[in-house]
């Protein structure tokens, strides 16, 4: 059927246009495309029939949100029912396919979102202010500006609830803090090493060294009475005694009080940064357990957070195929290999996972491909599941462990469908047990319920396997007995 009307959703309201002349044949020609830019020629193709302005800014935002999500609102349904001719077979041109399906379901109007409808909507968008009599020059641009601010503000508010942005900022700050703390700690060692060079060889930990430099200050003040004070920091009395002995025979130079004061101030700053780094790491762990628990259980909190940060969001990571996740972070090496026609990289950020280090040299590429596959599954579960849980991540981690054992020993690993079914059954049984526990014992723990459910599923599977084995044995025995009887009869006949 040919297109009869076109719907135009603007920032000011809904507009309905009647198609007078429009042909699909030749619509892609340059001459036909050029006529859309000319209002005098385009006005012969299409004509404005009605326009329904929005009541206020809130009404405009609500309707545009519905349009962007592909939903037919009540106001749009009433507008179409009022202005479309009744009893005729009208075909409405719409910009979005999802919106076309919603209008067809709600208002029972035949809709189309083909190339012809898109071209006509493009022309209406160019000449809307001149074609709609209710609009004046500049009204549409002002409405678009105001609605754009409100629409983007609503999207930003919605995006605040997505904590993957917090994960991206936290892991970026954590990596920056690691670099800065390494530089600052080396500076403390070099600065304080002029006064007490032996301390650097005794204490290897940067955080502990900074605390000792702040506590000791002048090495000449160290004595046997300082061992308890040093033991609180080193947590080793023998090491504290070694520090006192080294201070007595130290070859370091004496420095002034003002220099010691500056070293102490800088060491205090390094200590505070180290403590903040620990609190930031705990914050990152808590966020990962809330936002991406399965990805964290599978590949680790830090590696999972780096994957999310590199992808831009958890949603983007969930949309990536496993081949992209495998080399995520190794883009330079990939393009260099493609340019020089060399070997492409086998892994990117997932190289920091413990599974890659545990695999043999020949199996690193295989296990990285398998791990990337499981990481995509975990990220999709985390992104699109309503109730976050780490049970799927733990099951996927066991699958990777089985695959490592398969490469080493040849033991057959479990199938992905079987493991997913086990976890789904365990979660369903855990929910049932939780409902029963809430009715009988409100204080029953969820962890016990989930573990009991997993054990129940495993017991059921073991029973089923035993029953199958017993049936197979019975059938084998039944098949063997008649053969034995026939062989006995033959032997008797031969003897006779």
N, C-alpha and C positions, 0 to 999 in steps of 0.2 A: 504493500500500500504506500501511496505517496504521502509526503509530509504535508500536514495542513496547518499546524500551529507550532510556535516556538516559545518556550518558557525562558525568561531572562531573570536571574536572581541577582539583584544589585544591592548595594549598601543602603539604598533608600526604600526599596520595596520590591514586590514581585511585578513583573511586566509580562503581558501576553501579546504575542504578535501573530498575525495571520499571514501565511505564506500564499502569495499570489502567483508567482512564477519561480519555479526552481526545478532544475533537472540535474540528475546525477551524472548523465553523460556529458563529458567535457568539463566537469567541475574542477579538474586539476589543471586545466589549461591556464597559461599565463594571462590571457585576455579576460577569462572569466574571473580569475583571482583579482585582477586589477579593478574590476567593476565594484568589488566590495568596498574599496577605499573611496570610491566616488559616491557621495550621498544621492545625487540626482539619478544615478543608474541603480543604486541599491534600493532606493525608495520604491522602484517599480516591482521589485521582487517581494518585498515584505512590508507590512503595514501594522502599526500599533493599534490594538483594539481596546485594551484596558490596562490599568496600572493601580496597584493597591499599595500605598505607602505604609511603612511600619509606624506603630503608634509612638514609640520612643526608642532611646538607645538600648534599653534592656530588652525590648521586644525584638529589635534588629539583631542583637547578639544571640538571642535564643534561637531565632529562625536560621541565622547563618551557621550556627553550630549544628543544627539539625541537617542543614544542606551539606555541610562538610562531612558529616558522618553518614550521608546517604539515607536520611530518614525523611519521610513525608510528614510534616507537622500538621496540626489541626487547621491553622490559618491558611497554609498552602492548599490543603484539601478543600477547604471552603471556597477559596479563591478560584480554583479550577472548576469546581462544581457550579459555581455561579456564572462564570464567564465562558466556559466552553459550550458550544451549541449542543443541545440535548437531542438525542435520537439520531444524530449523524455519526458516521464512523470517522472520528477525529484521530489523527496521529500527532502526538505532541513530541517535539524535538527538545531533548534535555541534554545538558552538558556532561552529566555523570551517569554511568551505567547502573551503579548502586541506587542512585536516586530514581532512575527510571523504573527499576524493579519495585521500589517502595511505592511510587505513585501508582503503578499498575495494580499493586496489591491493595492499596488503601482506597484510591479513588476510582478504580476500574477504568482507567484510561490507557489506551494503547500508546506506548512510548517508544522513542527511537533515539539512540545516541551515536548514529553513524557519522561519516565524514561530512555529509551535507548539513546535518544539524550543527556540527561544530563550526563549519564555515559561516553559517547564518548567524550563530551566536557571536562569532568574532566580529562580524559586521555590525551587529546590534551594539556590541560593547564599544565600538568606535564612534557610533553616531547616536548613542542613547539619549543624550541631552537634547538633541535637535529633533529626534523622532517622538519623544514623549512630551506632550504639551504641559503636563504638570510640573516638569522640571525646568529650572532656570539655569543659566550658565554659571558653572562653579558649584552648584548644589551637590552634584554627584561626587566631585572630588573632595569636598568637605565631609560628606557622609562617609566616604571611603577612608579618609584619614582618621576620623573619630572611631569608626568601627574597627579599623586596623589596630589602633592602640588598645581598645577593649578586648579584641579577639586575642592578640598576642599576650596581653596581661593575663587573661584567663588561662592560656596555654602554659605560661610561665608558672602560674600558681599551681597548675596541675602537675607540672614537671618537678616542683619542689618536693612533692611527696615521693618521687622516685629517688631512692637513696643511692642509686648507682652514680649520680653526680658527686655525692659525698665520697664514695669509694675512689673515684678518679682523682679528686683533689687530695685525698689522704695518701694514696700510693705515690702520687707525684711529689708531695711534700716529704714523704718518707725517703724516697730515693735521693732527693736533694739534701735532706738532713744527713744521710749516710755519707755523701760526698763531703759535705761541709765538716761533719764531725771527724772524718778521717784527716782532712787538712788541718783542722784546729788541734787535734790530738798530737799530730806530728809537730806542730808548732810549739805546743806545750813541752813536749819531750826535748825538742832542740833548745828551747829557751831555758828551761830548768836544768837541762843537761850540762850547761856551763858551770852550774853550782854543784850538782850532785849527779855526775855521769853514770855512776854504778847502779843507780836506781832503775834505769831503763833496761838493763840486762836482767835484773831480778824480777821485775813486774812487767808482764807482757800485755795485760789488758789495759786499754786506753782509759776507760772510765775509772778503774781502780788507781791508775797512775795519776790522773788528775786529782782525785781525792787525796792521795798521799802527798802530792806536791802542795796542795792547799793546807793539809794538816801539819806537815813537817816544817815548812817555811825554811828556816835556817837549819842546816844539818848539824851545826855545832850544838844545838840544844837537845839532840837525841841522846838518850841514855837508857839504862836498864829500866827506869821507871816509865819509859815511853812505849814499852812493849805491849802493854794492855791497850793503849790508845791505837797503836798500829794494828793489833790483832782484830779490833772491831772493823777495820777496813779490809785487811787481807784475809781474815778468817782462817789464818794459819800462823800458829805461834812460831814455828820454825822459820818461816819466811820473815816474820817480824824481827826475830833475832838476827837473821842474815842482813836485814836492812840496817839495824843498829851497828852491827860489826862493820859493814861497808861504809857507814857514815864516819866511823872513827878513823878509817884508813883511806878516806876518799881523796882523790887527786884533783877535785874540782876547785875552782877559784872562788874566793870570797866576793860577794856582791853586796851592794848597799841596801839599806832598808827600803828606799823608794823603788828599787828594782824588784825586790821581793814582793812589795805591795802590788805592783803591776802584774807580776806573775800570778800572784794569788787571785787577783781580780779576774784575770783571763781564765785561770783554771776553774774558778767558780762559774763562769759563763759556760765553759765546756761541760761542767757537771750538770748545770740546769738544762742545757740542750740535750744531753744524754738521757736525763730523766723524762724530759718532754717526749723524746723519741720513743721511750718505752710506753708511755701513756698513749701516744698516737698509734703505736702498733696494737695495743689492746683495743683501742677504738676501731681500728680497721678490722680486727678479727670479729668484733661484735657486729659490725655492719655487714661483713661478708656472710656471717651466719644468718642474718636476717634477709639479705637481698639475694644472695646466690649460695645457699647452703650446700646444694649438690655439687656445684663446681668447686667449692672450697674443700669438700670431703674427697673429691676425686683427685684434684691436681694440686691442692694446697692453697692457702689463703693469699700468699704473696703473688704466686704465679697467676692465680685466677684474677686477682685485682689488676695485675698488669695487662692481662688479656682484655679485660673490660675497658681499661683506660686506653689501650691502643686501638680498640675497635670504636671507641667513642661513647658507647653505652652498652648495657646488657642486651637491649633489643637488637642493636646492630650486630653484636656478637652471635646472637641466636639465629640471625638470618644468614650468617656466613656458612658456606659448605665446609666440610672437614678438611679439604685440600687447602683452603685459605687459612683456616685456623692453624694448620700444621706449620706453615711458613710465616705466620703473623709475627712481625718484628724483624724479618730477614728480607725486607723488600729490596734493599740495596744489593745484597748478594744475588737475589733472584734476577733483577734487571741486568746486573753485570754478567751473569751466566747466560741470559738470553741474548745479550749483545755479542758476547764472545763465543756463543754456541758451546759453552762448557756445561759441566754438571750443575744442575739446579740444587739449592740447599734442601736438606732433608728436614730441618726443624728450625724454628725461630725462638720465640719466648718459652715454648714448652720444653726447651732443652734444660731449663733450670729445674724441671721436675725430677724427683728422685728415681722415677722409673727409667728415664733415659740413662742415668748414671749406672744403674744396676744392670742394664742390658749389655750384652756382649757387643763387640765392635761390628760384627756382621749384622746384628739384629737391631741396632739403634734406629735405622730408618724404618724398619717394620714396626717397632714398638711406638715410634713417634706418630706414624700414620694411624695405628690403632688407638693411641691415646687421644689424638685429635678428633677421631670419630666419636669417642666416648665424651669428650669435652663438649662437642656440639650438642649431643643428646642432653647432657647435664644442663647446659646453658638454656636450651629450649624449655626444659622442664621448669627451671627457675624463673624464666621470663613469663611463661604463659600459665603456670599453675596458680590456683587461688590460695591454697594453704601450703606454705613453705615447709619442707621437710628434707632432711639429709639422707633418708633411707635409700633413695635412688642413687645418690652419689656413692654411698658405701657399697651398694651392689655393683655399680660400675667399676669401682676401685678393685673389688674382688675379681671382676672379670679381667682387668689388666694384670693382676697378680697371676691369675690362671694362664694368661697368655705368655707371661714371662716363664712360668714353669713349663709351658708347652714348648717354648724354644729351647729350654735347657734339658728337659727330661722326655719330652714327647707325650706327656699326659694330655688327654683330650680336654679342651676347655669347654665351658658351658655356653649354650646358645643365648643370644641376646633376648630373644622372645621368652625363653624360659625364666631368665632372671627377672625380667620386667613383670611377668605374671606372678612370680613369687612375691615381689615387693608389693604389687597391687593387692594381692590376697592378704598379705600380712597387714597392710594398712587398713583394709576393710575389716579384718577380724579385730584389729586394735580399736577401731572406731566402735564396733559392736560391743567389745569388752568395756570400753569407756562408758558407753551408754548404760550397760548393766551395772557398772561400778558406781555411776552417778546415782542410779536408783537405789542401790543397796548400800554401798560404801562411798560416800562423796569424796573421801580423802584418798582414794586409791591412786597410785602413781601411774602416769601415762607410759613411762619407760618399761615398767613390768608388763603392762598390757601389750605393748608392741613386741617385746621379746617373747612373751608367751604365744602371741599370734604367729610369729615366725617359726617357733618350735612346733606349733600345731600343724602348720603347712608342711614342714619337713617330715613330721611323723606320718601325715596323710600320704605324702609322696612315697615314703619308705614302704608303707603298707601296700600301696598300689603296685610298687615294683615287686614286692614279695609275692603278691597274688599272681602277677603275670608270670613270674619265674615258676611258681607252683603249677600253674596251668600248662606251661610249656613242658615241664617235666612229666606231667600226667599224659599229655598227648604223645610225647616221645615213647613212654612206656607202653601206651596202647598200640602204637605203631610197631613196636619191637616184638611184642608177644605173639601175634599171629605169624610173623616171619619165623620165630623159633619153632612154633608148632608145625609149620610146613616143612622145615628142615628136619625135624624129628621123624615125621612121617616118611620122608624120602629115605632117610637112613634105615628105617625099619624095612621098607620095601626092598632096598638093596641087599640087606642081610638075608631076607627070605629068598 
